[in-house]
Amino acid sequence: MMRQYELVERVQRYKPDVNEALLNKAYVYAMQKHGKQKRASGDPYISHPLEVAAILTDMRLDEATIAVALLHDTIEDTSATRDEIDDLFGQDIGALVEGLTKIKKLDLVSKRAKQAENLRKLLLAISDDVRVLLVKLADRLHNMRTLGHVPPEKRARIAEETMDIYAPLAGRMGMQDMRDELEELAFRYINPEAHDTVTKRLADLSAKNRDLIRTIEQDFSALFANHKLEAKVKGRQKKPYSVFRKMQSKSLSFEQLSDIYGFRIIVEDIAACYQALGIVHTRWSVVPGRFKDYISTPKQNDYRSIHTTIVGPSRQRIELQIRTARMHEIAEYGVAAHALYKDDLKGGEDLLSRDSRAYSWLRHTIEQLSEGDNPEEFLEHTKLELFQDQVFCFTPKGRLIALPRGATPIDFAYAVHTDVGDTCVGCKINGRIMPLVTRLNNGDEVEIIRSGVQVPPPAWEEVVVTGKARAAIRRATRAAVRKQYAGLGFRILERAFTRAGKTFSRELFRPVLHRVGQKDVEDAIASVGRGELSSQDVLKAIHPEHADERAPMSKAAADEGWFNLRSAAGVIFRMPGLGKKDKVKSRIARKTNGAGKGGVGEPDDALPIRGVDQNAIVSFAPAGAVPGDRIVGIMEPGAGITIYPIQSPILTRFDDQPERWIDIRWDIDEATKTRFPVRILVNALNEPGSLAEMTDVIAQRDANIRALSTLRIASDITELMMEIEVWDLKQLNQLLMQLKECACVSTATRLYE
């Protein structure tokens, strides 16, 4: 275990004026607080924060960050408090330690939700100070190095979390060395068989080509020396996980891989980078399509380098990375290479926020993802945003947009601006109109075609690959559903207030929201549309003197289909001395002479329904209803209106709840006719050919069998339930009559709930 003086000496090597008192105090405090605690390995717990601090000294970080590393588990695992740390070490260090503390004692529904909430808290802390990220990654790296000591089930979860979140996060922050090691360690536990196989194959290849890397390094060095260019050449063999990932993504065998070796060429300045590139390309053949210039177009994590692949010495395919020493430092340490802490900067202020594009990206991403999503959605979207592989596309004005591989023009539109994504209806890629599901390639110029009336379809969520796009689509979908419920709720309130001789307005509602337990007018009105809030409760809140009546509730729309709302909802109230069905029929009878186009005997002022619409909030009862039926709507707890034929026996359940009844009428569009499902019960002879005869009749009548089930089989008779689709009531009645005429059919009747 590292001693106190050894830690101070490690920092002094790169920061001679180190604040020794701070490090000593943090060391002693952590030692005292962790006391006799042990790790799963049996080592003293204090060994863990010391190793985390040692990892950070390799990144040449300041003493304040090293002190945070020593203290990072004290609030979570000891009796230490935030106030105590603030008093001893200052509020800056206290805030950093708290940012690294996992959430405790939360009533969360799942381990995944807890993981998601911890990640949200961590990323929000990172957005305030990047040192939280650096300490957290070092903490995770040491935990992964000692993962073999934890139970197998916990080991697998930690390894997967590392592969999904922390390794990509390190990569996005430009810390490639740390990403590589995290991936290697996670790969060892997630897929040990593949890890062992690839590692053995690489070891065999390394033994076989022991002198190859040295020979190629010498060839390159001699070539650059001949051209009087100072360059350091360093060869390396790819790591097992990098090899395995390429085999998986390209569907290649190990033998088919031709670029297992890579070489880095470090030169003095940017001009020398391009000079080295010219020398190499002049000497050896280039592999087409394998050239990338990340100097002129840096990655979002600040990575800058020239990549090229050549058929080099010994006819080997060789990957080259050409960069300056400063670029190499940023490529290895990422944001840590930017973390310059100066004595003259107050409170340990860092220059990272001005220097690092990676950190700016992270803060912007966190701001986007933290708006209104639940923790598990936040986790999902963050994983999407951490994908490393990118494509670079351009707007017609030349603005560069970086996206994950597999991104579509929809992702591009949301990357430009959320409003552009929400109003996107089409696109042009390189001047040609293309589908919105087209995958974008490097260098594509994308023009988004917009419409002011567009609302993003929910199905887009399955198409996009960026977290920002997915989050925005979900928000837009929720807003659209809320708007629809608010529209229905407003019409219900208008009708309820009109019947009471009052006038409803949002202005009257706003001052009394607290009386109905609401904070926002639109949310409250939408609650009325969903049936969660009674129109009578709203009426009573605004006009306390009004006599109380029971209020409507609503029901979650059934699975059978959704229907479009086109006019105001009219709530039916019981007429004195009449049963419910008699009341409805009497009302319909009074409207017979002026019936609407929905069907004879239906009220003109009722709510019209038409055809299937996935965004509406009206559904049929399971037994169905067809045009020509006299129908009513029932609101029940949930999300909409359920439509029943007036003959449905289930309506007796609502005899004592007249306020839940709504006038409904048909509004059929003859230009776009639609079949409607309905259930029939058939008793037929139990003999060969009976079913064929019945289905032939159904086909002749232009109906369609949607489902068929056997309810009872006797020795002579089979009872069948059929769900069929018909155009209207007339067709259904004709079909039932023709089925009854079949010699094999005893009875054929329509089923009601």
C-alpha positions in Angstrom: 0.0 0.0 0.0 1.3 3.4 -0.9 2.6 5.6 1.9 1.7 9.2 2.6 5.1 10.6 1.6 5.1 8.5 -1.6 1.8 10.1 -2.7 3.2 13.6 -2.1 6.4 12.7 -4.1 4.4 11.5 -7.1 2.6 14.8 -7.3 5.8 16.8 -6.7 7.4 15.2 -9.8 5.1 17.3 -12.1 4.0 20.0 -9.6 7.0 21.0 -7.4 4.9 23.6 -5.5 2.3 21.1 -4.4 0.2 21.9 -1.3 1.6 19.1 0.9 -0.6 20.1 3.8 -3.8 19.5 1.9 -2.7 16.0 0.7 -1.5 15.1 4.2 -4.7 16.2 5.8 -6.8 14.3 3.2 -4.7 11.2 3.7 -5.0 11.2 7.5 -8.7 12.0 7.4 -9.5 9.2 4.9 -7.3 6.7 6.9 -9.2 7.6 10.1 -12.7 7.4 8.6 -12.2 4.1 6.8 -10.5 2.7 9.9 -10.6 -1.1 9.9 -12.9 -1.4 6.8 -11.9 -4.2 4.4 -12.4 -4.6 0.7 -13.7 -7.9 -0.9 -10.1 -8.9 -1.5 -9.3 -8.6 2.2 -7.1 -5.6 1.8 -7.6 -2.5 4.0 -10.3 -0.3 2.4 -7.9 2.7 2.4 -5.9 1.0 -0.3 -8.7 1.7 -2.8 -8.7 5.6 -2.5 -4.9 5.5 -2.5 -4.8 3.6 -5.8 -7.4 5.9 -7.3 -5.2 8.8 -6.3 -2.2 7.1 -7.8 -4.1 6.7 -11.1 -4.8 10.4 -11.2 -1.2 11.3 -10.5 -0.3 9.4 -13.7 -2.6 12.0 -15.4 -0.6 14.8 -13.7 -3.7 16.2 -12.0 -3.6 18.9 -9.3 -3.6 18.3 -5.5 -7.2 19.3 -5.1 -8.3 16.4 -7.4 -6.0 14.0 -5.7 -7.5 15.0 -2.3 -11.0 14.4 -3.7 -9.8 10.9 -4.8 -8.7 10.2 -1.2 -12.0 11.3 0.2 -14.4 10.1 -2.5 -15.9 7.2 -0.5 -16.0 8.9 2.9 -19.6 10.3 2.8 -21.0 7.1 1.3 -19.2 4.5 3.4 -18.2 6.2 6.6 -19.6 8.6 9.3 -18.3 11.6 7.4 -20.7 14.3 6.4 -20.7 17.0 3.7 -20.6 19.7 6.4 -17.6 18.2 8.0 -15.7 17.9 4.7 -16.7 21.5 3.9 -15.2 22.7 7.2 -12.0 20.8 6.8 -11.3 21.0 3.1 -13.5 23.8 1.7 -16.8 23.8 -0.2 -15.2 23.1 -3.6 -13.8 19.7 -2.4 -17.0 19.0 -0.5 -19.1 19.5 -3.6 -16.9 17.2 -5.6 -17.0 14.4 -3.0 -20.8 14.7 -2.8 -21.0 14.5 -6.6 -19.3 11.2 -6.4 -21.5 9.8 -3.6 -24.1 7.3 -4.8 -27.7 7.9 -4.0 -28.8 6.1 -0.8 -32.1 5.2 0.7 -34.1 5.9 -2.4 -37.4 4.1 -2.9 -36.7 3.0 -6.5 -38.6 0.3 -8.2 -35.6 -1.6 -9.7 -31.9 -1.9 -9.7 -31.9 -0.5 -13.2 -33.8 2.6 -12.0 -31.3 3.0 -9.2 -28.4 2.7 -11.6 -30.1 5.2 -13.9 -30.7 7.7 -11.0 -27.0 7.3 -9.9 -25.9 8.0 -13.4 -28.1 11.1 -13.7 -26.7 12.4 -10.4 -23.1 11.7 -11.5 -23.5 13.3 -14.9 -25.1 16.4 -13.5 -22.2 16.7 -11.0 -19.8 16.3 -13.9 -21.5 19.1 -15.8 -20.5 21.4 -12.9 -16.9 20.2 -12.6 -15.1 17.8 -14.8 -12.9 16.6 -11.9 -15.9 14.5 -10.8 -15.6 12.6 -14.0 -11.8 12.1 -13.7 -12.1 10.8 -10.2 -15.1 8.6 -11.1 -13.3 7.0 -14.0 -10.2 6.3 -11.9 -12.4 4.8 -9.2 -14.0 2.5 -11.8 -10.7 1.6 -13.3 -9.3 0.4 -9.9 -12.5 -1.4 -9.2 -12.3 -3.2 -12.5 -8.7 -4.2 -11.8 -9.8 -5.9 -8.6 -13.1 -7.2 -9.9 -12.1 -10.8 -9.5 -12.7 -10.6 -5.8 -16.4 -9.8 -5.9 -19.2 -12.4 -6.3 -19.9 -13.6 -9.9 -23.4 -12.0 -10.2 -22.2 -8.6 -9.0 -19.0 -9.0 -11.2 -21.1 -9.5 -14.3 -23.3 -6.4 -13.6 -20.3 -4.2 -12.9 -18.6 -5.4 -16.1 -21.6 -4.7 -18.2 -22.1 -1.3 -16.7 -18.5 -0.5 -17.4 -18.8 -1.6 -21.0 -22.1 0.3 -21.6 -21.4 3.5 -19.7 -17.9 4.2 -18.3 -15.7 2.9 -21.2 -17.7 4.9 -23.8 -17.7 7.9 -21.5 -13.9 7.8 -21.2 -13.7 7.5 -25.0 -16.0 10.5 -25.5 -13.8 12.4 -23.2 -10.8 11.5 -25.3 -9.2 9.3 -22.6 -8.4 6.5 -25.0 -5.9 4.6 -22.8 -8.4 4.4 -20.0 -11.1 3.4 -22.4 -9.0 0.6 -23.8 -8.1 -0.8 -20.3 -11.7 -0.5 -19.1 -12.9 -2.4 -22.2 -10.3 -5.1 -21.8 -11.1 -5.7 -18.2 -14.9 -5.7 -18.8 -14.4 -8.0 -21.9 -12.6 -10.5 -19.7 -15.6 -11.0 -17.4 -18.5 -10.5 -19.9 -17.2 -13.0 -22.5 -14.3 -14.9 -20.9 -14.3 -17.6 -23.6 -13.9 -15.1 -26.4 -11.4 -13.1 -24.4 -9.2 -16.1 -23.8 -9.4 -17.3 -27.4 -8.5 -13.9 -28.9 -5.7 -13.3 -26.4 -4.2 -16.7 -27.2 -4.4 -16.0 -31.0 -2.7 -12.6 -30.5 0.0 -14.1 -28.4 0.7 -16.8 -31.0 0.8 -14.1 -33.7 3.1 -11.9 -31.7 5.5 -14.8 -31.1 5.5 -15.6 -34.8 6.1 -12.0 -35.8 8.4 -11.1 -32.9 10.7 -8.9 -35.0 8.1 -7.6 -37.5 7.1 -4.4 -35.5 10.7 -3.5 -34.9 11.6 -4.0 -38.6 8.7 -1.8 -39.8 9.6 0.9 -37.2 13.2 0.9 -38.5 11.9 1.2 -42.2 9.7 4.2 -41.4 12.4 5.9 -39.3 15.0 5.5 -42.1 12.5 6.9 -44.7 11.8 10.0 -42.6 15.5 10.5 -41.9 16.2 10.5 -45.6 13.7 13.3 -46.0 15.2 15.1 -43.0 11.9 14.9 -41.0 12.1 14.4 -37.3 9.6 11.8 -36.3 9.2 9.2 -33.6 7.6 5.9 -34.8 6.0 3.5 -32.4 4.3 0.2 -33.3 1.7 -1.6 -31.4 -0.5 -4.7 -31.6 -4.2 -4.2 -31.3 -5.8 -5.2 -28.0 -8.0 -8.3 -27.7 -11.3 -6.4 -27.4 -10.5 -4.2 -30.3 -9.8 -7.3 -32.4 -13.0 -9.0 -31.2 -15.2 -6.0 -31.9 -13.9 -5.8 -35.4 -14.5 -9.5 -36.0 -18.1 -9.1 -34.8 -18.9 -5.9 -36.7 -17.3 -7.0 -40.0 -18.3 -10.7 -39.6 -14.6 -11.7 -40.1 -12.5 -14.6 -38.9 -9.2 -13.9 -37.1 -7.4 -15.0 -40.2 -9.2 -12.5 -42.3 -8.0 -9.5 -40.2 -5.2 -7.7 -42.0 -4.6 -4.7 -39.8 -3.8 -6.1 -36.4 -0.7 -3.9 -36.2 -0.8 -0.1 -36.0 1.9 2.6 -35.9 1.9 6.1 -34.5 4.1 8.7 -36.1 4.7 11.7 -33.7 6.1 14.9 -35.4 6.8 18.4 -34.3 3.9 20.4 -35.8 0.8 20.3 -38.0 2.8 21.0 -41.2 5.1 18.1 -40.4 2.0 15.9 -40.1 1.0 16.5 -43.7 4.7 16.3 -44.8 4.9 12.8 -43.2 1.7 11.8 -44.9 3.0 12.8 -48.3 6.3 10.9 -47.7 4.4 7.7 -46.7 1.8 7.9 -49.6 4.6 8.5 -52.1 6.5 5.5 -50.9 3.7 2.9 -50.4 0.3 2.2 -51.8 -2.8 3.5 -50.0 -5.7 1.3 -49.2 -8.8 3.1 -50.8 -11.4 4.4 -48.4 -9.1 4.2 -45.3 -8.0 7.8 -45.1 -9.4 10.2 -42.4 -8.2 13.7 -41.5 -9.2 14.4 -37.9 -6.8 17.4 -37.8 -8.9 19.5 -40.2 -12.1 18.0 -38.7 -11.5 17.1 -35.1 -13.8 14.6 -33.3 -16.1 15.9 -30.6 -13.8 14.6 -27.9 -11.0 16.9 -29.2 -9.2 14.0 -30.9 -6.9 15.2 -33.7 -4.8 12.9 -36.0 -4.4 11.8 -39.5 -5.4 8.1 -40.1 -4.4 6.2 -43.2 -3.8 2.6 -44.1 -1.1 1.5 -46.5 0.3 -1.7 -47.9 3.7 -1.2 -46.3 7.0 -3.0 -45.7 6.8 -6.8 -46.0 3.5 -6.3 -48.0 1.7 -6.0 -44.7 -1.5 -3.8 -44.4 -0.5 -1.2 -41.8 -2.7 1.4 -40.0 -0.9 4.7 -39.4 -1.8 7.6 -37.1 0.1 10.8 -37.7 0.0 13.5 -35.0 1.9 16.1 -33.0 3.1 15.5 -29.4 0.3 17.7 -28.1 -2.3 15.8 -30.1 -0.9 12.6 -28.8 -1.2 13.8 -25.2 -4.8 14.7 -25.8 -5.5 11.4 -27.5 -4.1 9.5 -24.5 -5.5 11.6 -21.6 -8.4 13.5 -23.2 -10.0 16.0 -20.9 -7.3 15.3 -18.3 -4.7 16.8 -20.7 -6.7 20.1 -20.6 -7.0 20.2 -16.8 -4.5 23.0 -16.0 -4.9 24.3 -12.5 -3.0 27.5 -11.7 -2.4 29.1 -8.3 -3.7 32.4 -9.6 -7.0 31.0 -10.6 -9.5 31.3 -7.7 -11.0 28.2 -6.2 -9.1 25.9 -8.5 -10.9 27.1 -11.6 -9.9 25.1 -14.6 -9.3 26.1 -18.2 -11.1 23.1 -19.5 -14.4 24.9 -20.2 -12.6 27.1 -22.6 -10.3 24.5 -24.2 -12.2 21.3 -24.5 -14.9 20.6 -27.1 -15.4 17.2 -25.4 -16.5 18.8 -22.1 -18.7 21.3 -23.9 -20.4 18.4 -25.7 -20.9 16.6 -22.4 -22.5 19.6 -20.7 -24.8 20.2 -23.7 -25.8 16.5 -23.9 -26.6 16.4 -20.2 -28.7 19.6 -20.5 -30.6 17.9 -23.4 -31.1 14.6 -21.7 -32.1 15.9 -18.2 -35.2 17.6 -19.5 -38.3 15.8 -18.3 -37.2 12.2 -18.8 -37.6 9.5 -16.1 -34.3 7.9 -14.9 -34.5 4.8 -17.0 -35.1 6.9 -20.2 -32.1 9.1 -19.1 -29.9 5.9 -18.9 -31.1 4.7 -22.3 -30.5 8.1 -24.0 -27.1 8.5 -22.4 -26.0 5.1 -23.7 -27.1 6.2 -27.2 -25.1 9.4 -26.9 -22.0 7.7 -25.9 -21.5 5.8 -29.1 -17.9 6.4 -30.3 -18.1 5.8 -34.1 -19.3 8.8 -36.0 -20.1 10.2 -39.4 -19.7 13.8 -40.3 -22.4 15.5 -42.4 -23.1 19.1 -43.5 -26.0 21.5 -43.7 -26.5 23.3 -47.0 -24.7 26.3 -45.4 -21.6 24.2 -44.5 -22.2 23.6 -40.8 -20.6 20.4 -39.7 -22.9 17.9 -37.8 -21.3 14.9 -36.1 -23.6 11.9 -35.6 -23.3 8.2 -34.6 -22.9 5.7 -37.4 -26.3 4.5 -38.5 -27.9 8.0 -38.0 -30.7 9.1 -40.2 -31.8 12.5 -41.5 -34.2 12.6 -38.5 -31.2 12.4 -36.2 -29.6 15.1 -38.3 -32.6 17.3 -38.0 -32.8 17.0 -34.2 -29.0 17.6 -34.0 -29.5 20.9 -35.9 -32.4 22.0 -33.5 -35.3 20.3 -31.8 -37.8 22.5 -33.7 -36.2 21.4 -37.0 -36.7 17.8 -36.0 -40.2 18.2 -34.8 -41.3 19.9 -38.1 -39.3 17.6 -40.4 -41.3 16.0 -43.2 -38.6 15.1 -45.7 -35.0 15.5 -46.7 -32.6 15.9 -49.6 -29.2 14.1 -49.4 -26.6 15.5 -51.7 -29.4 17.3 -53.6 -31.7 14.2 -54.1 -34.9 13.6 -52.3 -34.4 10.5 -50.1 -36.4 8.6 -47.4 -36.1 9.9 -43.9 -34.9 6.4 -42.8 -31.8 6.6 -45.1 -28.5 6.0 -43.2 -26.1 8.9 -43.5 -22.5 8.6 -44.7 -19.4 10.7 -44.1 -19.5 13.9 -46.2 -23.3 13.9 -47.0 -24.9 17.2 -47.4 -28.4 17.0 -45.8 -31.2 19.5 -46.3 -34.3 19.1 -44.1 -37.7 19.8 -45.6 -40.1 21.2 -42.9 -43.8 21.7 -42.4 -45.5 23.8 -39.8 -48.3 21.3 -39.2 -46.0 18.3 -38.7 -46.0 16.4 -35.5 -43.3 13.7 -35.1 -44.8 10.2 -35.4 -44.2 8.0 -32.4 -42.8 5.3 -34.8 -39.8 7.6 -35.4 -38.5 6.6 -32.0 -37.7 3.1 -33.4 -35.8 4.7 -36.3 -33.5 7.2 -34.7 -30.2 6.3 -33.0 -29.3 9.5 -31.0 -30.5 10.0 -27.5 -31.5 13.7 -28.2 -33.8 12.7 -31.1 -35.4 9.9 -29.1 -36.0 12.1 -26.1 -37.5 14.9 -28.2 -39.8 12.5 -30.0 -41.1 11.1 -26.7 -41.7 14.6 -25.4 -43.5 15.6 -28.6 -45.7 12.4 -28.4 -46.6 13.1 -24.8 -47.4 16.7 -25.6 -49.6 15.6 -28.5 -51.5 13.2 -26.3 -51.8 15.8 -23.6 -53.1 18.3 -26.2 -55.7 15.8 -27.3 -56.9 15.1 -23.8 -57.0 18.8 -23.1 -59.1 19.4 -26.2 -61.6 16.8 -25.1 -61.5 18.0 -21.5 -62.2 21.6 -22.6 -65.3 20.5 -24.6 -66.6 18.4 -21.7 -66.2 21.4 -19.4 -67.9 23.8 -21.8 -70.9 21.5 -22.0 -71.1 20.9 -18.3 -70.9 24.6 -17.6 -73.5 25.4 -20.3 -76.0 22.9 -18.7 -75.4 24.6 -15.4 -76.1 28.1 -17.0 -72.5 29.1 -16.6 -69.6 29.9 -18.9 -66.2 28.1 -18.6 -62.9 29.9 -19.3 -59.3 29.2 -18.4 -59.1 32.6 -16.7 -61.8 31.7 -14.3 -60.2 28.3 -13.6 -56.6 29.5 -12.9 -57.2 31.2 -9.5 -59.0 28.0 -8.1 -56.6 25.3 -9.3 -55.5 24.6 -5.8 -59.1 23.5 -5.0 -58.8 20.6 -7.4 -55.2 19.7 -6.5 -53.7 21.0 -9.8 -50.9 23.5 -10.6 -51.3 24.1 -14.3 -54.6 24.9 -16.2 -53.8 22.8 -19.2 -52.8 19.8 -17.1 -56.0 20.2 -15.1 -58.1 20.3 -18.3 -56.3 17.3 -19.7 -57.1 15.5 -16.5 -60.8 16.1 -17.2 -60.3 14.6 -20.6 -58.6 11.5 -19.1 -61.4 11.2 -16.6 -59.1 11.8 -13.6 -60.8 15.0 -12.7 -64.6 15.5 -12.7 -66.2 18.3 -14.6 -68.5 18.7 -11.6 -65.5 19.2 -9.3 -64.3 22.0 -11.6 -67.7 23.5 -11.7 -67.9 23.4 -7.9 -64.4 24.9 -7.5 -65.3 27.9 -9.7 -68.9 28.2 -8.5 -69.1 26.8 -4.9 -72.7 27.7 -4.7 -73.6 25.3 -7.5 -75.5 22.1 -6.5 -73.1 19.1 -6.7 -73.6 16.3 -9.3 -71.4 13.2 -9.8 -68.8 13.7 -12.5 -67.6 11.6 -15.4 -64.7 9.3 -15.3 -62.9 7.8 -18.3 -61.6 4.4 -19.3 -58.3 3.3 -20.9 -58.9 2.8 -24.5 -59.4 -0.9 -25.4 -57.0 -2.7 -27.8 -59.6 -3.3 -30.5 -59.0 0.0 -32.3 -58.8 3.8 -32.0 -61.3 6.3 -33.4 -61.1 10.0 -34.4 -62.8 12.7 -32.3 -64.4 15.3 -34.4 -66.9 17.4 -32.3 -67.9 18.3 -28.7 -68.7 15.6 -26.2 -72.3 15.7 -25.0 -72.8 14.1 -21.5 -76.3 12.4 -21.2 -78.2 12.9 -17.9 -81.0 10.6 -16.7 -84.5 11.8 -17.5 -86.9 11.6 -14.5 -89.0 8.4 -14.4 -87.1 6.7 -17.2 -84.7 3.7 -17.2 -81.4 4.4 -18.8 -82.1 2.5 -22.0 -85.5 4.0 -22.3 -84.0 7.4 -21.7 -81.5 7.0 -24.5 -84.1 5.5 -26.9 -86.5 8.3 -26.2 -83.9 10.9 -26.9 -82.9 9.1 -30.1 -86.6 8.9 -31.1 -87.0 12.7 -30.7 -84.1 13.1 -33.2 -85.4 10.6 -35.8 -86.8 13.3 -38.1 -83.5 15.2 -38.2 -81.0 12.3 -38.1 -77.4 12.9 -39.1 -75.7 11.0 -41.8 -74.4 8.5 -39.2 -77.6 6.5 -39.3 -81.4 6.7 -38.8 -82.4 7.6 -35.3 -79.1 9.0 -34.1 -78.9 12.5 -32.5 -77.3 15.2 -34.6 -75.6 16.9 -31.7 -73.9 13.7 -30.6 -70.1 13.0 -30.8 -69.4 11.6 -34.3 -66.9 8.8 -34.9 -65.4 7.7 -38.2 -62.5 5.3 -38.8 -59.3 4.1 -37.3 -56.8 6.7 -36.1 -53.9 5.6 -33.9 -53.7 8.9 -32.0 -57.4 9.2 -30.8 -58.9 8.2 -27.5 -62.1 6.4 -28.4 -62.4 2.6 -28.6 -65.0 -0.1 -29.3 -66.1 -2.6 -26.7 -64.7 -6.1 -27.3 -67.9 -7.4 -28.9 -67.7 -4.5 -31.4 -70.2 -2.1 -33.0 -70.9 -1.5 -36.7 -72.3 1.5 -38.6 -76.1 1.3 -38.3 -76.0 0.3 -34.7 -77.5 2.7 -32.2 -74.5 3.5 -30.0 -73.5 5.2 -26.8 -70.2 6.1 -25.2 -69.2 5.3 -21.7 -66.4 7.2 -19.9 -64.5 5.1 -17.3 -61.2 5.5 -15.3 -58.3 5.6 -17.7 -58.0 7.2 -21.1 -61.0 7.6 -23.2 -64.5 6.7 -24.3 -65.7 3.1 -25.0 -68.4 2.7 -27.6 -71.2 0.1 -27.0 -74.3 -0.9 -29.1 -77.4 0.2 -27.2 -78.4 -3.5 -26.9 -75.3 -4.4 -24.9 -76.2 -5.9 -21.6 -73.1 -4.6 -20.0 -74.6 -1.1 -20.0 -76.7 -2.1 -17.0 -73.6 -1.7 -14.9 -73.8 2.0 -15.5 -77.5 2.5 -14.6 -76.6 4.4 -11.5 -73.9 6.5 -13.2 -75.8 8.6 -15.8 -73.1 11.3 -15.8 -70.7 8.9 -17.6 -72.9 8.5 -20.7 -72.0 10.4 -23.9 -74.0 10.7 -27.1 -72.2 9.0 -30.0 -73.2 8.9 -33.7 -71.6 7.4 -36.8 -69.8 9.7 -39.3 -68.8 7.3 -42.2 -66.7 8.6 -45.0 -68.0 6.8 -48.1 -64.8 7.6 -50.0 -62.7 5.5 -47.6 -64.9 2.7 -46.3 -63.7 0.7 -43.4 -64.7 -2.8 -42.2 -65.6 -3.0 -38.5 -65.2 -6.1 -36.2 -68.2 -7.8 -34.6 -68.7 -11.1 -32.9 -71.2 -13.8 -33.8 -72.2 -17.1 -32.2 -72.9 -20.1 -34.4 -74.2 -23.6 -33.5 -73.4 -26.0 -36.3 -73.5 -29.7 -37.0 -70.3 -31.5 -35.9 -69.5 -33.1 -39.2 -67.0 -32.8 -42.0 -67.5 -29.8 -44.3 -69.6 -27.7 -41.9 -66.9 -25.1 -41.4 -66.1 -24.9 -45.1 -69.7 -24.2 -45.9 -69.9 -21.4 -43.3 -66.7 -19.8 -44.4 -67.8 -19.9 -48.0 -71.0 -18.0 -47.1 -69.0 -15.4 -45.2 -66.7 -14.9 -48.2 -69.6 -14.6 -50.6 -71.1 -11.8 -48.5 -67.8 -9.8 -48.7 -67.0 -10.2 -45.0 -63.7 -11.2 -43.4 -63.0 -13.7 -40.6 -60.8 -12.0 -38.1 -60.7 -14.7 -35.5 -62.4 -18.0 -34.8 -62.6 -20.2 -31.6 -64.5 -23.2 -30.5 -66.5 -22.7 -27.3 -68.1 -26.1 -26.9 -68.0 -29.4 -28.7 -70.8 -32.0 -28.2 -71.4 -35.2 -30.0 -73.6 -33.6 -32.6 -73.2 -29.8 -32.2 -70.2 -27.5 -32.2 -70.5 -24.0 -30.8 -68.3 -21.5 -32.5 -67.5 -17.9 -31.8 -66.4 -15.9 -34.8 -65.1 -12.4 -34.9 -65.8 -11.1 -38.4 -65.3 -7.7 -40.2 -68.3 -6.2 -42.0 -69.1 -2.9 -43.6 -72.3 -2.1 -41.7 -75.3 -3.5 -39.9 -77.2 -4.2 -43.1 -74.4 -6.5 -44.3 -74.2 -8.2 -40.9 -77.9 -9.0 -40.8 -77.9 -10.4 -44.3 -74.9 -12.5 -43.4 -76.6 -13.9 -40.3 -79.8 -14.7 -42.3 -77.7 -16.6 -45.0 -75.8 -18.5 -42.4 -79.1 -19.7 -40.8 -80.2 -21.0 -44.2 -77.2 -23.3 -44.3 -78.2 -27.0 -43.7 -75.3 -27.4 -41.2 -76.2 -24.4 -39.1 -78.6 -24.6 -36.2 -78.4 -21.0 -35.0 -76.5 -17.9 -35.9 -76.7 -14.8 -33.6 -74.8 -11.7 -32.9 -72.9 -11.5 -29.6 -73.2 -8.5 -27.3 -71.2 -7.9 -24.1 
